[in-house]
């Protein structure tokens, strides 16, 4: 058996083992969340107080008990222009400790709206309470209302849902929406995401080079 085949089989074996390990970890976490003795009641009490008068959209956030965990999340609104066209986006991810014991933002997904000739600030919220799943949501009013919601699993699966259109994250972690005046929309899904804050400009630059974007905008103007 030659070296290439051996390498392939080794990588396949490692991938299967990693997948099984993640699945077992998720199953264990799901079971532990059913055991009151494992709940973080201090966090639950804090959430009850914090969320009692808070209204989030499109889904209302409520306090619920979870197992103790350490998982820190973030969102990053951003804007950019391509020629005279404006785009407003928001990225979500995990704030994770690196080998130097410092926190780094690990981006997981991004949602972007084409806003025409207007500069618009997109807003959204992210929650760590479904750890180890990343959950995000938001609502934007352009010429039409748009609700978005997403969930990202540690096995790199998950979905972004925008006005009941679902995007499977296995096939792209960045979604771009092009709203029509009649409440319909076009969209693009990119198999790329911001790698880090330091490389965020590179991510934007790569998006701008995608030749499908001008085509979507031409469709809007028909």
ZATIKOL-951123 format. One line per field, with one value per residue: residue in one letter; residue number from 1; x, y, z of N, C-alpha, C in turn. Coordinates in pm, 1 decimal. Example, Ala and Ser with C-alpha at 12.3 -4.5 7.8 and 13.67 -1.06 7.14 Angstrom:
REM ZATIKOL-951123
type = [A, S]
seq = [1, 2]
n_px = [1319.0, 1285.0]
n_py = [-569.0, -225.0]
n_pz = [780.0, 708.0]
ca_px = [1230.0, 1367.0]
ca_py = [-450.0, -106.0]
ca_pz = [780.0, 714.0]
c_px = [1320.0, 1290.0]
c_py = [-330.0, 3.0]
c_pz = [780.0, 787.0]
REM end
This chain:
REM ZATIKOL-951123
type = [X, X, X, X, X, X, X, X, X, X, X, X, X, X, X, X, X, X, X, X, X, X, X, X, X, X, X, X, X, X, X, X, X, X, X, X, X, X, X, X, X, X, X, X, X, X, X, X, X, X, X, X, X, X, X, X, X, X, X, X, X, X, X, X, X, X, X, X, X, X, X, X, X, X, X, X, X, X, X, X, X, X, X, X, X, X, X, X, X, X, X, X, X, X, X, X, X, X, X, X, X, X, X, X, X, X, X, X, X, X, X, X, X, X, X, X, X, X, X, X, X, X, X, X, X, X, X, X, X, X, X, X, X, X, X, X, X, X, X, X, X, X, X, X, X, X, X, X, X, X, X, X, X, X, X, X, X, X, X, X, X, X, X, X, X, X, X, X, X, X, X, X, X, X, X, X, X, X, X, X, X, X, X, X, X, X, X, X, X, X, X, X, X, X, X, X, X, X, X, X, X, X, X, X, X, X, X, X, X, X, X, X, X, X, X, X, X, X, X, X, X, X]
seq = [1, 2, 3, 4, 5, 6, 7, 8, 9, 10, 11, 12, 13, 14, 15, 16, 17, 18, 19, 20, 21, 22, 23, 24, 25, 26, 27, 28, 29, 30, 31, 32, 33, 34, 35, 36, 37, 38, 39, 40, 41, 42, 43, 44, 45, 46, 47, 48, 49, 50, 51, 52, 53, 54, 55, 56, 57, 58, 59, 60, 61, 62, 63, 64, 65, 66, 67, 68, 69, 70, 71, 72, 73, 74, 75, 76, 77, 78, 79, 80, 81, 82, 83, 84, 85, 86, 87, 88, 89, 90, 91, 92, 93, 94, 95, 96, 97, 98, 99, 100, 101, 102, 103, 104, 105, 106, 107, 108, 109, 110, 111, 112, 113, 114, 115, 116, 117, 118, 119, 120, 121, 122, 123, 124, 125, 126, 127, 128, 129, 130, 131, 132, 133, 134, 135, 136, 137, 138, 139, 140, 141, 142, 143, 144, 145, 146, 147, 148, 149, 150, 151, 152, 153, 154, 155, 156, 157, 158, 159, 160, 161, 162, 163, 164, 165, 166, 167, 168, 169, 170, 171, 172, 173, 174, 175, 176, 177, 178, 179, 180, 181, 182, 183, 184, 185, 186, 187, 188, 189, 190, 191, 192, 193, 194, 195, 196, 197, 198, 199, 200, 201, 202, 203, 204, 205, 206, 207, 208, 209, 210, 211, 212, 213, 214, 215, 216, 217, 218, 219, 220, 221, 222]
n_px = [86.4, 65.3, 218.4, 41.6, -216.6, -209.1, -182.0, -427.8, -609.9, -536.8, -601.7, -877.6, -950.2, -882.0, -1059.2, -1308.1, -1288.6, -1267.6, -1516.0, -1688.5, -1610.8, -1689.6, -1966.6, -2027.5, -1956.6, -2146.1, -2380.2, -2340.4, -2339.4, -2603.8, -2746.1, -2652.4, -2761.6, -3014.1, -3005.6, -3067.2, -2880.8, -2645.9, -2676.0, -2596.5, -2682.9, -2635.3, -2577.2, -2823.4, -3000.8, -2896.7, -2950.4, -3229.6, -3287.4, -3163.5, -3295.5, -3565.4, -3705.3, -3619.4, -3641.5, -3598.4, -3538.7, -3576.9, -3678.9, -3787.5, -3578.4, -3531.4, -3468.1, -3303.0, -3206.1, -2872.1, -2596.1, -2281.3, -2038.6, -1773.9, -1768.8, -1734.6, -1878.3, -1918.9, -2023.4, -1976.1, -2042.7, -2022.0, -1931.5, -1910.4, -1809.4, -1868.7, -1770.5, -2013.4, -2195.9, -2352.6, -2294.2, -2403.1, -2309.0, -2284.2, -2080.9, -2034.7, -1911.9, -1673.0, -1504.0, -1198.3, -947.5, -601.0, -280.5, -112.5, -254.7, -424.8, -717.3, -874.4, -1067.2, -1265.1, -1407.0, -1720.5, -1950.3, -2118.4, -2348.0, -2478.5, -2619.7, -2723.1, -2749.8, -2806.0, -2777.2, -2740.5, -2590.8, -2597.8, -2641.8, -2612.6, -2759.1, -2741.3, -2783.6, -2605.6, -2582.0, -2450.5, -2574.5, -2668.6, -2452.3, -2259.8, -2330.6, -2345.3, -2561.9, -2749.3, -2920.2, -3134.8, -3286.7, -3383.6, -3484.9, -3529.7, -3617.6, -3803.5, -3908.8, -3671.0, -3600.1, -3352.7, -3192.5, -2972.4, -2783.5, -2491.5, -2305.5, -2051.4, -1952.7, -1932.6, -2167.3, -2497.3, -2734.2, -2833.6, -3115.5, -3319.9, -3594.4, -3741.1, -3600.3, -3363.4, -3016.0, -2764.2, -2492.8, -2280.3, -2216.6, -2127.7, -2032.2, -2095.0, -2351.1, -2516.1, -2756.6, -2985.2, -3216.9, -3541.5, -3784.1, -4039.2, -4062.4, -3942.6, -3624.3, -3285.2, -2989.6, -2659.8, -2423.7, -2129.9, -1834.3, -1659.0, -1527.4, -1467.4, -1138.7, -1005.2, -988.9, -765.9, -737.2, -960.7, -996.4, -891.7, -1081.2, -1305.7, -1200.2, -1174.1, -1444.4, -1534.4, -1424.7, -1576.4, -1749.5, -2015.5, -2163.3, -2208.0, -2380.6, -2607.8, -2695.6, -2759.9, -2982.1, -3162.4, -3224.6, -3376.2]
n_py = [-119.4, 214.7, 532.3, 754.2, 643.5, 534.1, 769.6, 895.7, 710.1, 730.8, 999.6, 984.0, 809.5, 961.3, 1174.6, 1045.0, 958.5, 1204.2, 1315.7, 1134.4, 1176.5, 1445.1, 1417.0, 1247.1, 1418.4, 1624.7, 1480.8, 1408.2, 1661.0, 1742.5, 1558.7, 1621.9, 1873.5, 1814.7, 1755.1, 1873.3, 1904.5, 1967.2, 2217.2, 2563.1, 2762.2, 3017.4, 3163.2, 3128.3, 3266.9, 3522.4, 3567.5, 3563.9, 3803.8, 3987.7, 3956.8, 4000.6, 4232.3, 4270.7, 4293.1, 4108.3, 4062.3, 3859.0, 3667.1, 3623.2, 3650.4, 3431.7, 3338.6, 3035.1, 2727.5, 2596.1, 2367.5, 2419.6, 2616.6, 2740.8, 2977.4, 3221.5, 3476.1, 3689.2, 3975.5, 4148.4, 4429.7, 4560.7, 4761.2, 4813.3, 4933.0, 4880.5, 4997.3, 5237.6, 5116.3, 5015.4, 4811.0, 4634.2, 4455.4, 4184.0, 4003.1, 3696.7, 3510.8, 3323.9, 3422.2, 3338.5, 3177.0, 3188.7, 3021.7, 3184.9, 3262.0, 3471.1, 3644.7, 3576.7, 3666.5, 3437.0, 3398.7, 3279.5, 3291.9, 3504.6, 3765.9, 3957.9, 4251.7, 4401.6, 4743.4, 4937.4, 5270.9, 5369.9, 5416.6, 5192.6, 5073.6, 4755.8, 4550.8, 4302.0, 4015.0, 3784.0, 3466.2, 3273.3, 3080.0, 2838.8, 2674.3, 2394.5, 2524.9, 2797.9, 3067.4, 3304.9, 3614.7, 3863.2, 4167.1, 4359.3, 4658.2, 4745.0, 4841.2, 4656.0, 4442.1, 4231.4, 3934.1, 3755.6, 3451.2, 3220.3, 2914.0, 2757.6, 2464.2, 2284.3, 2085.5, 2197.3, 2213.4, 2354.9, 2633.4, 2933.3, 3133.4, 3336.2, 3530.5, 3289.8, 3156.1, 2908.8, 2855.9, 2630.2, 2586.7, 2421.3, 2455.8, 2708.4, 2989.2, 3252.1, 3474.9, 3669.9, 3914.3, 4045.2, 4274.3, 4303.3, 4541.1, 4438.9, 4274.3, 4033.3, 3858.2, 3834.6, 3627.0, 3538.0, 3285.1, 3230.9, 3040.7, 3115.2, 3292.9, 3553.0, 3523.2, 3620.6, 3912.7, 4055.6, 3978.1, 4071.0, 4272.0, 4144.4, 3949.2, 4107.9, 4218.1, 3990.1, 3921.6, 4140.0, 4085.9, 3894.7, 3804.0, 3757.5, 3934.9, 4197.0, 4097.5, 4013.9, 4262.6, 4383.1, 4230.0, 4323.4, 4573.2, 4534.5]
n_pz = [0.0, -95.3, 10.4, -12.6, 0.9, 256.9, 405.9, 345.8, 460.1, 727.1, 784.1, 742.2, 945.0, 1174.8, 1138.4, 1166.7, 1431.1, 1565.9, 1499.6, 1627.3, 1890.8, 1932.0, 1900.7, 2118.0, 2324.6, 2292.4, 2340.5, 2606.8, 2728.2, 2673.2, 2828.1, 3084.3, 3118.1, 3198.3, 3460.2, 3769.5, 3981.9, 3857.3, 3755.2, 3701.6, 3930.3, 4022.5, 3793.0, 3663.3, 3835.1, 3807.5, 3534.1, 3539.3, 3672.1, 3501.1, 3256.4, 3295.0, 3218.1, 2966.0, 2613.7, 2331.2, 1978.8, 1683.5, 1858.4, 2191.5, 2474.4, 2742.8, 3084.8, 3167.7, 3324.0, 3308.9, 3268.7, 3438.4, 3268.1, 3052.3, 2829.4, 2600.3, 2411.3, 2117.0, 1919.0, 1609.8, 1449.3, 1115.5, 828.0, 473.3, 146.9, -199.3, -491.7, -538.2, -381.6, -80.2, 206.8, 491.4, 775.3, 1017.4, 1232.8, 1413.3, 1695.5, 1896.0, 2190.0, 2262.2, 2461.7, 2385.8, 2326.2, 2466.6, 2680.7, 2637.3, 2519.8, 2209.6, 1927.2, 1774.4, 1483.8, 1363.7, 1196.8, 955.3, 867.6, 608.5, 468.3, 168.4, 126.4, -59.9, -152.0, 96.4, 416.0, 667.1, 998.4, 1108.8, 1359.3, 1615.6, 1835.3, 2046.9, 2202.9, 2472.5, 2614.0, 2518.2, 2513.4, 2405.6, 2170.3, 1943.9, 1940.5, 1758.5, 1681.1, 1526.8, 1399.8, 1124.7, 968.0, 656.1, 337.5, 370.0, 641.0, 804.0, 965.4, 1142.3, 1239.0, 1393.1, 1441.6, 1548.7, 1551.5, 1735.9, 1570.0, 1327.6, 1185.1, 1127.1, 1104.8, 934.6, 944.0, 756.3, 736.4, 711.9, 513.5, 490.5, 550.4, 511.8, 713.1, 659.5, 400.9, 366.2, 553.6, 555.6, 476.5, 234.7, 177.1, -60.9, -73.8, -224.7, -346.9, -338.2, -121.5, -163.5, -195.1, -312.7, -280.5, -160.4, -75.9, 97.4, 109.2, 318.5, 600.8, 845.0, 962.7, 1185.6, 1400.3, 1321.6, 1059.8, 938.4, 745.4, 523.1, 478.2, 401.3, 168.9, 6.8, -25.2, -179.6, -422.6, -538.4, -820.1, -841.9, -693.2, -823.6, -1020.8, -876.2, -787.6, -1027.6, -1094.1, -905.8, -1005.9, -1226.5]
ca_px = [0.0, 156.2, 211.8, -76.1, -333.6, -194.7, -211.1, -571.9, -678.3, -508.5, -682.9, -1016.6, -966.4, -879.0, -1183.8, -1417.5, -1270.8, -1302.2, -1660.7, -1751.0, -1580.2, -1776.2, -2103.4, -2037.1, -1951.3, -2275.7, -2479.3, -2315.5, -2384.4, -2750.4, -2794.9, -2619.2, -2854.1, -3138.8, -2979.5, -3065.7, -2760.8, -2534.9, -2708.0, -2532.1, -2796.5, -2593.9, -2598.0, -2968.0, -3058.6, -2850.9, -3025.7, -3368.2, -3290.9, -3119.9, -3383.8, -3707.5, -3767.0, -3550.1, -3712.1, -3510.4, -3609.6, -3719.8, -3720.4, -3769.6, -3482.7, -3576.0, -3369.9, -3323.0, -3086.6, -2779.1, -2478.8, -2170.6, -1957.9, -1691.8, -1785.5, -1753.3, -1916.0, -1913.4, -2069.7, -1897.6, -2104.1, -1925.1, -1983.5, -1812.2, -1863.7, -1815.7, -1805.7, -2100.3, -2293.7, -2326.9, -2325.2, -2398.6, -2302.1, -2252.0, -2014.2, -2053.4, -1815.6, -1630.4, -1386.5, -1132.2, -810.6, -498.6, -171.5, -50.2, -352.3, -495.1, -840.2, -880.1, -1201.4, -1272.8, -1530.6, -1786.9, -2043.9, -2145.5, -2469.2, -2456.5, -2730.2, -2701.2, -2837.2, -2820.4, -2691.8, -2749.3, -2503.5, -2688.7, -2573.4, -2684.1, -2743.6, -2786.2, -2740.3, -2549.9, -2598.2, -2367.7, -2649.2, -2688.4, -2321.0, -2153.8, -2383.6, -2349.6, -2692.4, -2750.6, -3045.4, -3144.4, -3397.5, -3344.8, -3591.9, -3480.2, -3745.4, -3889.6, -3852.7, -3598.3, -3560.0, -3254.5, -3161.2, -2876.8, -2723.1, -2368.8, -2264.0, -1906.2, -1914.1, -1934.7, -2298.3, -2584.0, -2815.5, -2879.9, -3250.4, -3357.4, -3733.2, -3774.5, -3507.8, -3256.6, -2884.9, -2687.7, -2358.0, -2178.1, -2186.8, -2089.3, -2053.3, -2131.6, -2470.0, -2539.2, -2895.8, -3012.6, -3362.3, -3623.7, -3890.1, -4166.2, -4048.5, -3861.6, -3482.9, -3183.5, -2891.9, -2536.9, -2363.9, -1986.4, -1762.0, -1551.3, -1568.0, -1351.0, -1053.8, -973.7, -998.9, -649.2, -752.3, -1096.2, -986.6, -869.7, -1212.8, -1384.5, -1138.0, -1211.0, -1585.2, -1549.9, -1376.5, -1670.6, -1817.4, -2159.7, -2228.6, -2267.0, -2491.9, -2724.6, -2741.9, -2825.3, -3113.9, -3249.1, -3259.7, -3456.5]
ca_py = [0.0, 329.4, 632.4, 839.5, 571.1, 527.6, 903.0, 915.9, 626.5, 787.2, 1120.2, 940.6, 753.0, 1072.8, 1249.8, 966.2, 961.1, 1339.0, 1330.2, 1055.9, 1243.1, 1563.2, 1368.5, 1199.4, 1536.6, 1691.9, 1397.1, 1420.4, 1794.9, 1742.7, 1482.7, 1696.3, 1986.1, 1765.4, 1718.3, 1996.9, 1915.5, 2018.1, 2351.3, 2681.5, 2839.2, 3157.5, 3219.7, 3128.6, 3378.1, 3645.9, 3581.6, 3598.2, 3946.8, 4065.2, 3942.3, 4012.2, 4343.3, 4285.9, 4242.6, 4084.2, 4029.6, 3827.1, 3576.9, 3676.6, 3575.4, 3398.3, 3267.9, 2891.9, 2671.8, 2517.2, 2316.9, 2514.4, 2615.8, 2859.1, 3000.6, 3365.6, 3503.1, 3830.1, 4012.6, 4257.7, 4497.4, 4619.6, 4818.2, 4835.4, 4977.3, 4828.5, 5110.1, 5325.6, 5033.0, 5002.4, 4682.2, 4634.9, 4318.0, 4156.1, 3874.7, 3637.9, 3406.6, 3291.1, 3490.1, 3217.2, 3191.5, 3126.3, 2958.0, 3286.2, 3293.3, 3594.1, 3616.2, 3608.6, 3649.3, 3330.5, 3422.4, 3156.8, 3316.1, 3646.9, 3797.6, 4087.8, 4302.3, 4509.7, 4854.4, 5036.0, 5390.0, 5418.2, 5356.6, 5143.5, 4994.8, 4633.3, 4511.1, 4167.2, 3966.8, 3649.0, 3406.5, 3157.7, 2994.6, 2706.4, 2611.1, 2446.8, 2581.8, 2943.0, 3109.4, 3447.4, 3663.0, 4006.8, 4214.9, 4480.6, 4718.8, 4819.5, 4873.3, 4551.4, 4386.1, 4105.3, 3869.4, 3650.2, 3366.8, 3118.0, 2828.3, 2693.8, 2353.0, 2263.3, 1993.9, 2281.4, 2216.7, 2459.8, 2704.7, 3071.4, 3144.3, 3475.4, 3530.4, 3149.1, 3092.9, 2848.0, 2839.7, 2526.9, 2639.9, 2331.3, 2496.9, 2849.4, 3049.8, 3392.7, 3490.7, 3807.7, 3931.0, 4157.9, 4292.0, 4361.3, 4629.3, 4366.1, 4186.5, 3916.5, 3892.7, 3745.7, 3597.5, 3466.0, 3216.9, 3224.8, 2941.7, 3186.0, 3371.6, 3623.3, 3433.5, 3686.8, 4058.2, 4104.0, 3945.7, 4107.6, 4347.6, 4046.7, 3887.7, 4203.6, 4228.3, 3869.4, 3933.1, 4240.3, 4032.4, 3795.9, 3860.9, 3734.0, 4046.9, 4289.7, 4032.6, 4022.3, 4402.1, 4406.8, 4168.1, 4412.0, 4693.0, 4499.6]
ca_pz = [0.0, -105.2, 116.9, -29.2, 50.6, 402.1, 458.7, 333.4, 558.7, 859.0, 798.1, 752.5, 1079.3, 1269.1, 1119.4, 1224.8, 1577.3, 1611.9, 1487.3, 1733.7, 2017.1, 1941.9, 1921.6, 2255.7, 2410.2, 2281.5, 2407.8, 2750.6, 2768.0, 2669.1, 2943.6, 3206.2, 3130.8, 3256.5, 3600.0, 3849.9, 4065.3, 3777.1, 3705.3, 3757.6, 3980.7, 4033.3, 3659.9, 3637.9, 3912.3, 3742.8, 3409.0, 3572.9, 3702.6, 3384.0, 3141.5, 3329.2, 3144.1, 2837.6, 2496.3, 2218.4, 1855.3, 1673.4, 1964.6, 2325.9, 2555.1, 2878.1, 3167.3, 3185.6, 3388.8, 3228.1, 3338.8, 3444.8, 3146.6, 3025.1, 2684.7, 2585.9, 2272.1, 2078.1, 1784.6, 1552.0, 1334.4, 1022.3, 703.5, 366.7, 19.6, -324.8, -577.6, -459.9, -313.7, 63.2, 267.9, 637.5, 821.0, 1156.4, 1250.4, 1545.1, 1723.1, 2032.4, 2244.5, 2310.3, 2510.5, 2303.2, 2400.3, 2552.0, 2785.1, 2600.7, 2445.8, 2067.3, 1870.6, 1673.9, 1409.9, 1320.5, 1087.0, 927.8, 791.8, 543.2, 387.5, 71.9, 168.7, -166.7, -141.2, 233.8, 516.0, 771.0, 1101.1, 1143.0, 1498.6, 1648.6, 1966.0, 2047.2, 2335.2, 2505.5, 2704.5, 2459.9, 2502.3, 2319.3, 2046.5, 1931.9, 1889.2, 1723.9, 1624.9, 1504.9, 1317.6, 1053.8, 887.6, 539.5, 274.5, 422.3, 765.3, 793.9, 1089.4, 1121.0, 1353.2, 1353.8, 1542.7, 1499.9, 1635.0, 1732.9, 1462.4, 1207.0, 1120.6, 1179.6, 1007.3, 944.1, 887.1, 730.8, 686.1, 686.4, 419.4, 568.7, 488.6, 579.6, 734.8, 605.4, 264.3, 365.2, 684.1, 537.2, 393.1, 191.4, 134.9, -150.1, -62.5, -330.7, -296.5, -324.7, -5.8, -197.4, -188.9, -367.4, -175.8, -189.7, 39.0, 74.0, 188.6, 386.6, 716.9, 899.8, 1039.7, 1311.6, 1387.7, 1248.8, 917.5, 896.9, 619.7, 416.0, 454.7, 323.4, 37.1, -68.2, -62.3, -284.7, -550.3, -588.9, -936.3, -833.6, -625.5, -921.9, -1090.6, -787.9, -785.6, -1157.3, -1087.0, -827.6, -1082.9, -1345.5]
c_px = [90.0, 126.9, 86.9, -201.7, -328.8, -229.4, -360.6, -647.4, -657.4, -593.2, -830.4, -1044.2, -972.4, -1009.1, -1301.9, -1409.8, -1309.3, -1451.8, -1734.6, -1729.7, -1669.5, -1919.1, -2123.4, -2036.7, -2084.9, -2384.1, -2464.9, -2365.1, -2537.1, -2808.2, -2769.4, -2712.6, -2990.0, -3125.1, -2968.3, -2939.5, -2641.6, -2558.8, -2627.1, -2642.3, -2762.2, -2614.7, -2746.6, -3035.4, -3021.1, -2927.6, -3170.4, -3381.8, -3261.6, -3224.3, -3531.7, -3776.6, -3706.0, -3631.7, -3613.8, -3591.8, -3516.7, -3770.7, -3694.1, -3672.9, -3537.8, -3462.9, -3404.4, -3194.1, -3004.0, -2666.3, -2371.1, -2084.8, -1872.4, -1691.9, -1821.3, -1774.1, -1913.9, -1988.5, -1992.9, -1971.2, -1995.1, -1997.0, -1871.6, -1885.0, -1793.5, -1863.4, -1891.6, -2208.6, -2253.0, -2371.8, -2309.3, -2401.3, -2277.7, -2192.9, -2031.7, -1947.0, -1784.5, -1506.6, -1307.8, -989.7, -713.2, -388.4, -98.9, -143.1, -419.7, -616.5, -828.4, -1021.8, -1195.9, -1407.8, -1588.7, -1883.3, -2067.9, -2270.7, -2454.0, -2579.2, -2679.3, -2800.1, -2843.8, -2723.6, -2693.4, -2651.0, -2589.5, -2609.8, -2658.9, -2655.4, -2797.9, -2734.8, -2692.3, -2558.0, -2504.3, -2447.8, -2678.4, -2556.2, -2332.1, -2200.7, -2378.9, -2485.2, -2694.8, -2888.9, -3039.1, -3261.4, -3355.3, -3462.2, -3526.3, -3604.4, -3850.2, -3828.9, -3784.1, -3560.6, -3451.8, -3224.2, -3065.5, -2827.9, -2604.7, -2325.0, -2112.0, -1860.8, -1922.4, -2063.6, -2379.6, -2655.6, -2821.8, -3016.3, -3286.2, -3494.7, -3774.0, -3699.5, -3390.6, -3129.3, -2805.3, -2542.2, -2248.2, -2134.5, -2153.1, -2126.8, -2091.1, -2246.6, -2487.9, -2678.8, -2910.7, -3163.7, -3425.0, -3733.6, -4020.8, -4162.7, -3983.6, -3714.1, -3399.9, -3078.3, -2768.6, -2488.9, -2217.3, -1922.0, -1637.6, -1610.0, -1446.2, -1268.2, -1018.7, -994.0, -884.4, -662.9, -889.6, -1095.5, -964.4, -1000.7, -1300.0, -1331.0, -1172.7, -1356.5, -1602.4, -1508.8, -1471.9, -1756.8, -1968.5, -2233.4, -2285.8, -2385.3, -2618.6, -2783.5, -2810.7, -2966.9, -3212.5, -3301.5, -3342.0, -3603.8]
c_py = [124.3, 433.7, 719.0, 772.7, 562.2, 660.8, 930.7, 837.4, 679.2, 910.8, 1086.1, 886.9, 863.3, 1152.4, 1177.1, 970.7, 1097.7, 1362.0, 1256.3, 1121.5, 1365.2, 1520.8, 1321.1, 1316.1, 1610.1, 1612.6, 1407.5, 1554.6, 1801.4, 1670.2, 1559.1, 1814.7, 1944.8, 1735.9, 1844.7, 2014.5, 1973.1, 2161.6, 2459.3, 2776.3, 2986.8, 3228.9, 3229.9, 3245.8, 3512.1, 3672.3, 3620.3, 3748.6, 4030.4, 4066.5, 3970.8, 4125.4, 4362.3, 4223.3, 4229.1, 4039.3, 3951.2, 3731.9, 3641.5, 3587.5, 3554.3, 3328.8, 3119.8, 2832.3, 2587.7, 2467.5, 2425.1, 2502.9, 2742.2, 2879.9, 3146.8, 3398.9, 3653.8, 3851.3, 4136.2, 4316.9, 4557.2, 4671.1, 4822.1, 4880.3, 4906.3, 4923.0, 5206.8, 5248.1, 5012.9, 4864.8, 4695.2, 4490.6, 4306.8, 4015.2, 3828.2, 3531.3, 3391.1, 3371.6, 3384.8, 3245.2, 3120.4, 3067.3, 3055.6, 3333.0, 3429.2, 3557.8, 3662.7, 3582.1, 3548.3, 3342.8, 3290.9, 3177.8, 3465.8, 3659.5, 3939.8, 4124.7, 4409.9, 4620.4, 4966.5, 5151.5, 5448.7, 5343.0, 5320.1, 5059.8, 4875.2, 4595.7, 4370.0, 4126.5, 3822.4, 3595.3, 3287.0, 3052.3, 2855.3, 2631.9, 2457.9, 2499.4, 2734.5, 2980.7, 3260.3, 3486.1, 3813.5, 4039.3, 4345.2, 4528.6, 4799.5, 4870.1, 4768.7, 4501.7, 4252.3, 4057.6, 3767.1, 3578.6, 3258.8, 3036.5, 2756.8, 2587.7, 2338.7, 2161.5, 2061.6, 2269.9, 2330.0, 2532.2, 2853.7, 3074.2, 3292.0, 3476.0, 3392.8, 3086.8, 3039.6, 2832.1, 2740.5, 2572.7, 2546.5, 2374.2, 2645.2, 2917.8, 3197.5, 3402.2, 3638.8, 3817.7, 4057.6, 4180.2, 4353.8, 4448.6, 4555.6, 4262.8, 4052.4, 3955.1, 3789.0, 3722.9, 3529.5, 3400.8, 3191.4, 3121.3, 3006.1, 3263.5, 3449.1, 3527.7, 3489.2, 3836.1, 4114.7, 4081.8, 3985.3, 4183.7, 4253.7, 3977.9, 3979.3, 4214.6, 4108.5, 3875.7, 4026.8, 4187.4, 3931.1, 3858.3, 3836.7, 3853.5, 4148.0, 4229.6, 4038.0, 4164.3, 4437.2, 4346.4, 4255.6, 4527.6, 4661.7, 4534.6]
c_pz = [0.0, 1.6, 107.9, 26.0, 202.6, 467.8, 457.6, 439.9, 700.0, 884.2, 815.4, 892.8, 1184.9, 1262.0, 1184.0, 1376.8, 1634.7, 1608.2, 1597.3, 1868.8, 2038.8, 1970.7, 2065.4, 2354.1, 2410.2, 2354.0, 2559.5, 2803.2, 2772.1, 2790.1, 3073.8, 3227.8, 3187.1, 3406.0, 3684.8, 3933.7, 3989.3, 3727.1, 3776.3, 3804.4, 3999.8, 3900.4, 3627.3, 3708.6, 3850.6, 3613.6, 3435.0, 3598.2, 3578.7, 3272.8, 3170.7, 3252.9, 3005.9, 2725.2, 2381.3, 2097.9, 1762.4, 1782.9, 2100.4, 2404.1, 2695.2, 2952.5, 3173.3, 3243.2, 3293.2, 3318.0, 3341.8, 3319.2, 3141.9, 2874.3, 2665.8, 2439.0, 2244.2, 1947.0, 1740.0, 1432.1, 1244.4, 898.7, 600.9, 240.6, -94.2, -434.0, -494.4, -384.4, -168.2, 113.5, 419.2, 686.4, 970.4, 1162.8, 1394.8, 1568.2, 1870.0, 2068.9, 2321.7, 2355.7, 2416.5, 2390.6, 2492.2, 2663.8, 2762.8, 2516.4, 2300.4, 2016.9, 1756.3, 1603.4, 1357.7, 1203.5, 1071.8, 842.2, 738.5, 461.4, 292.2, 104.2, 64.9, -153.2, -1.1, 323.2, 636.5, 871.2, 1142.1, 1288.1, 1518.8, 1784.2, 1954.1, 2190.0, 2351.8, 2582.3, 2649.3, 2440.8, 2499.0, 2184.3, 2053.4, 1873.1, 1871.2, 1672.5, 1604.7, 1414.5, 1253.0, 969.1, 776.8, 466.1, 312.3, 554.0, 738.6, 933.5, 1055.9, 1252.5, 1306.7, 1471.2, 1478.6, 1599.4, 1630.7, 1629.5, 1325.6, 1125.7, 1181.7, 1067.8, 1039.5, 877.6, 876.9, 665.4, 634.1, 568.4, 501.1, 485.4, 572.6, 590.7, 687.5, 466.1, 252.9, 493.8, 677.5, 438.5, 361.6, 129.3, 50.9, -153.0, -187.7, -269.9, -272.3, -211.8, -39.3, -180.2, -264.5, -258.8, -235.1, -60.7, 6.4, 165.8, 248.9, 502.5, 765.0, 985.4, 1176.8, 1291.9, 1305.0, 1098.3, 863.7, 764.2, 501.5, 378.6, 368.1, 181.2, -50.7, -113.1, -182.0, -421.4, -612.2, -699.7, -935.1, -772.4, -725.5, -996.8, -1006.2, -787.8, -918.2, -1157.7, -1010.2, -910.3, -1207.0, -1323.0]
REM end
